[in-house]
């Protein structure tokens, strides 16, 4: 029993010494301004925060999120076809896909999908 306790203390001490040495040796003495600042879309975070930002990037992100969530909602619809009423399943699926198609048409009509402007 005593040897197990002694062995545990030795292993604990060795691991703590190794972690302490790794922490001390991994410290970098040179502080770089670029590496210590967060990267924000290529903008310099130390300069003025009132730079003009293209709204198109934001809108493309929103479009991507909408259609990414759409995939997460369509996959369960396919999986539950065996367990649900066929009429209700068809109605729900058609309404859901119709809403997405209307949203896509609206974005296309507003020119949000034209990147060349």
N, C-alpha and C positions, 0 to 999 in steps of 0.2 A: 504494500500500500504506500509506503514511504517512497519507494523508488518511482512509482507512477506520479506522485505529487512532485518529486524532485525533477523528473523528466518534463513534466508540464511546465514548471517554472523556468527551466532551461530553454525550452522551445519558445515560451512567451518572451523571455528576455532577448533571445536571438532575433526573433521577428520584430520586436520593438526597435532594436539597434539597427537592423537592416532598413526599416521604414524611416528612421531618423536620418540615417546616412543618405538614403535616396532623396529625402526631402532637402537636405542641405546641399547635396551635389547637383540637384536639378535646378537650383535657383540661377537665374540669369542675372548677371550684373549689369548688362547693357540694357537700358530702357529705351525702346524705340517708339517714337510717337505714332507711327503708322500701325504698329502691332498692338499698342495698348489702347487704341481708340476703336470703337465699334464701326463696322462697315455698314453704311446705310445707302444702298443703291448708287454707289459711286459718288455721292456728295461728300464734301469735306465737312465733318461734324464740328470742326473748330470755327468755321466761317458763319456768316449770317444764315439764319434759318428761314428767311423770307425769300428764298429763291423761287422762281416760277417752276411749277411742276406740272407736267402734262397729265391732264385728267384722263387721257386715253389709256394710260397704264392701269389706272384704278378701275376703269370700266372693263377692260379686258380681264382683270383679276376677278371681278364680280361675275362676269359671264362664265369664266372657268369654274368658279365655285358653284354656280347654279347648275351647270351641266355635270359637274362632278357629283353633287348631291343627287342629281337625277339618276345616275347609275346605281347609287346606293339604295334608291327607292324602287327602281325597276327590278333589280335582282330578286328581292323577296316576292314580288308579284308573280314572277315566273315559278318560284318554288311552291307557292301555295295553290296552284291551279288544281291539284289533285284533291285538296281538302275543302274547297269552297264551292259555293253555288256558281255554276257556269255563267248564268246570266249576270249575277252581281259582279263576278270577276271581270267579265267582258266590259260591262258598263264602267266600272272603276278604272280599268286599264285605258279604255278609250278616252274617258274624261281627262285622266292624268296626261296622256300623250298629247291630247288636243291642247291642253293648257301650255305644254312645253312648245308645241309647234306655233301657237299664237305668240308666245314670248320670243321665239326665234325670229318669226316674221317681223315683230315689232322692232327688234334690235337690227335686223337687216334693213327695214324701212327707214330707221333713224340714221343709218350709216355707221353704226358702231362696229360692223364687221369689215368695213373698208379701212385697211391700214394705210393706204397710199395718201390719204389727205394730209 
